[in-house]
Amino acid sequence: MGTPSIKEVAQRAGVSVGTVSNFLNRPGIVAPETRQRVQDSIQALGFVRNEAARHLRAGKSRTVGLVVLDVTNPFFTDLAEGAEALAYEHDTVVMLCNSKTDPVREGHHLDQLEQQRVMGILITPFDSTDPRLTALVDRGTPVVLVDRTADRGLCSVSVDDQLGGRLAGNHLIESGHRRIAFIGGPFTMQQVADRRAGITAIAEETGDVDLQHYEVDVMGVVEGRAIGEQLAALPARSRPTAAFLANDLLALGFLQGMAVAGLRVPRDMAIVGYDDIDFARAAAVPLSSVRQPAELLGRTAMELLQEEVESAERHRHRQVIFQPDLIVRESSDFKRRR
């Protein structure tokens, strides 16, 4: 049995198709008794309105695309929660897409979302200068960058990642560390580059810090563990005594690598991550981390998108930047003697 049509609803209620259409779109102009008959007919037949077709006719939808780098990272789960909470308040649906840090896959998602005529797109892009993003806006699809800054015709919501790198570096240097590893990647990714620039700046200002850089292709637990085992195998006299990792998944894997190698955290190796996901505080050795307000980032990005959709020509693009906080826990809470 197929889906009941609006015509069948009208026939059962004894009204015109136009009256059912008014009930669905402008119920206030339909008499109360007639509204009840149409409602009874809809319930009896199990009629469900075709929102996709309605929005297609109107040239717009109530769906927002959210494209993130890695859905397995709890940071992006929290970000999506913030965006979805506000979307729900505005009777909007969020469609989540995972680029897996792959520009080709990201482009595919952007093409599909545009073809679906989504209301707008929230995206953590691999490259925030990708011309495809402004091209979408030029063709009528609003775009807001999330966890990235925009210096052109786009709205963006981000955290001062250079400051975050400085906070982590300053904490480790003040704790007595002079051989420090920065681990993240790819280095061309904006937030990784900014976090690296922050710790590099504070190391150069201090003057006697040996900052070693280790690049990974993917910032996950497996990669963190591998690089941890690699560093643990170095001679103690040249091995870094501290590590700043560009996200918490990488840091948690690195912590595992230290445990496998028998190194003590933080006495033999101090560790600081980035994002402050829930797993950071629940680790075997609670993880120090630079905190980002993930849910607030998602909610604010959705606010900017809603403003752009509703105000259209009056809209002025804004770049909102939040400040990070360093949360010190056991993994780095140790003063090293020089």
N, C-alpha and C positions, 0 to 999 in steps of 0.2 A: 504494500500500500504506500502510495507516494505522500509527500508532504501536502497537507491541505492548503488550498489557495485562498486568496482574499475573496475571490468570487464565491467560493463555497461557504465562507464565513457569512457573507452578505445574504446568500440564499437561505441559510439556516435561520438567520436572525430576522429575515423578512425586510431587509433594508437594501439600499443601493450600495454598489461598490464605493461610491464617493463618500457615503456616510461612514463606512468602515475605515476608509482612508483618513477622514477627519478624526475619527475616534483614536486612531494610532498617532496622528501628528498634531491635532489641535482638539483634544477632548473637551475643552471648555465650551466649544460652540455646539456640542451635541447635547440634546436634551437628556436629563438623568435617566428617564425610563428607557430611552433608546440606547444609552451607554450600557445599561445593565444587560439588555438583550444581546448586544454585540459581545460584551464580556462573557456572557454565558455561552454564546456560540463558539468563541475562541477557546474556552476551556473544554467544551465538549468535543471539539474537533482536534484539539492539540495543536492549534495553529501557532507557528513561530515566525515572526516577521523576518524578512531577509534584509538584515542591516547592511550587508556588503553591497547588495544591489541598490539600496537607498542611497548609500554614500557615493557609489559610483555615479549615480544620476546627478548627485549634488556636486560631484567633482572633488570630494574630500572624504576623509574617514576619521574615526575616533581612535585610530591605532597609532602608537608611537614606536618606532624602531629603536632598540638599544643594542649597539654593537660594542662588545668588549673584547679584550685581548685574550682572556683565559677564564672560562666559566668555572674551572676547578679551583681558582683562587678565591678564598672567602672574602677578600677585599671587594671583589666585583659582585659577589652575592649580596653583601651589605649595601653596596652602591645601588644595585638593582632594587633592593628593598625600599630604599629612600625614594627612588624615582617612582616605583609602583604605588607607594602609599599616597603620593600626591595625585598621581594619575587616577587612582580609584576615586578620590574626592571629586575629580572633574569628569567622571563617567568616561574615562579613557582606558584603553587596554595597552599594555606594553608587550611588544614582541622582542624576545631576547635572541640575539645572534652572536655566535662565537667565532672570532676571526682566527684564533689560535696563533696570534702574532704573525699572520701570513698576509702580506699585502694583496695577493691574488684572491684569497678567500674573502678578505675584507671587501674588495671591489665587487665580488659576486653578490655579497649581502647588500651592498649599497644599490646595485642595479635592481635586485629583486624588491627591495623596499620601495624604491622609486616607482617601479611598475605597479606595486600594490597601492600606490597613491596614499602612502601614510601621511599622517598629519605633520610629522616632523621626525628628525633622527637625532638621537643622543649617541655620541660615539667617543670611545677612547681609541684614536687612530694610531696606527703604527708610525705614520709620518703626519704631523699636524700641518705641514705645508703642502700636502697632496692637493693638486689643483682640482681633483674630482670633488672635493668638499665644497669649494666655492661654486663649482659648476652646478652642483645640486641646488644651491641657494638661488643661483641665477635662473634656474628652470622652475623655481617656485616651491622647493622643498626646504623648509627651515632646518638648519643644522646647529647643534650646540656641542662644542667639544667638552669632554669630561676628563678630569685629571690631566688636562693639557691647557696650555695658554694659547691664545689667538691674538695676533697683532694686526689683524686685517678685518674684513667684513664678516666676522662671525662672533657669536657669543661664546664664552668659555667659562668653565668653573675648574679651579685647580688649587693645588697646595704649593707653597713656596718650597720646592724641592731642593734648591741650593741651600736655603736656610736649614732644611732637614739634614743635608749632608754635613753642614757646619756643626750642627748640634751634636751629631754622632761623633764626628772627628774631635771636637773640643772635649767631649766627655772622655774619650779614650786617651787623648793626650794628657789631660789633667789627671787621669788615673795612672800615669807614668809610662804609658806605652810609646815606643819610638819606632817599632817595626809593625806597621799596620797594613793589612790587606784590604783592598776594596774589591768586591766581587759582585758582578752583575752583567747584564747584557741583553741584547746587543748594545754596544756602547753608542750606536747611532740613534737609539730610541731616546726620545726627548727626556723623559723623567729619569732614566738611567744616567744620561749625560749630565743632567742638572745635579743629581745626587753626587755623582763623581766629582763634578766641578766644585761643589760645596766642601767636600772633605779635602780635595786637593788644595783649595785656597787656604784653609785653616792650617794644613800641613806646611805649606810654603811660608805662611806668616810665622809659624813657630820656628822654622828654620833648621831643625835637626831631626826631622822625621823621615824615615825610609818608608814611603808609601808605595806599596806594590799593587799592581793592577792585574786582575784576572777576569777575563771575559768569558761568558757562557752564552750559548745560543738560546737557551730556554731557562727561565728562572723558576725551576721547580724543585721539589724535594730530592728527586733522584740526582739532578745535577749538583745540588748543594752537597749531598753526601759524597759524590765523586770528587769534587774539588776539595772537600774536607780531608778525605783520605790522602789526596795528593799533597796537600800542605803538611799534614801530619807526618808524612814520610821524609820531609826535609830535615837536615841536621838542626838541632836545637839552636845552635849559635846563629843560624841565618833564617830560621823559621819565624814568621810574624808571631807576635805575642797577642795580637788582637785582630779582629776582622769585622768590617762593616759590610753587610750584605744588602743588596738593593731591594729585596723584599723578604717577607717573613718565611715564605715557603722555602726559599733558598737557604735562609738562616737555620730553619728547623732541620733541613737535610744536612747542613754543615755541622750542626750539633750532633747529629747521629754519627757522622764521620769521625768526630772527635772521640765519641764514646767507643766506637769500634777500635780505634787506634790506641785507646787507653789514656788519652790526654784528659786532664782535668779542666773543667770549665767552672769558674773563670781563671783559676790559678795558672794553668798552662796556656790557655787561649780564652781571651774575653771575646764575646760575640754581641753585636748589635744588629738587629734587623730593621725592617721598614714596613709600615702599615698598621702594626699592632692589631692583628687579627685575634680572634678569641683563642686560637690554639697557642698563641705566644705565651700567654700567662699560664696555660695548662701544660706546658712542656715539662719534661723530667727535670730540667733545669730551667726555671721560668726565664723567658727571653726578654731582654731589653729591646726596645723597639721605638722607632720614630712613629708617632701616632698620626694618622690621617683621619679626618671625620668622614668616613666613607658614606654613611647614610645621608649626612648633610650635603655632601657633594651631589649625590643623586637627586635629592629633593630640590636643591637649588637649581640644578640643570633643568629639571622639569618645569620649575617656576619660570625660568628664562624662556623656555620653549613656549609655554602657555602665553606669556606676555607677547612674544613675537607673533604667534598665531592670531591672538585676539586684537592686537593693536595695529598689525600690518604696517601701513605706511608711516605711522607715528613712532614705530619702534626704533630705538637706538641700541645698537649692540653694546653689551657690557662684558667686561672681563673681571670675574670675581675671583679673588685669591685669598685663601685661608692660610693661617699660620699653623705649622706643625708643632707638636710637643714631643719631647724626649721622655719616655717612660723607662726609668732605670729599674731593672730587676736583677736577679741573682747572676745571670749569665755574664754581666760586666761589672758587677758591684764588688770590685777588688782593687785596692791600691797597690800598684807594683813598685817595688824598690828599684831604683835605677843604679 
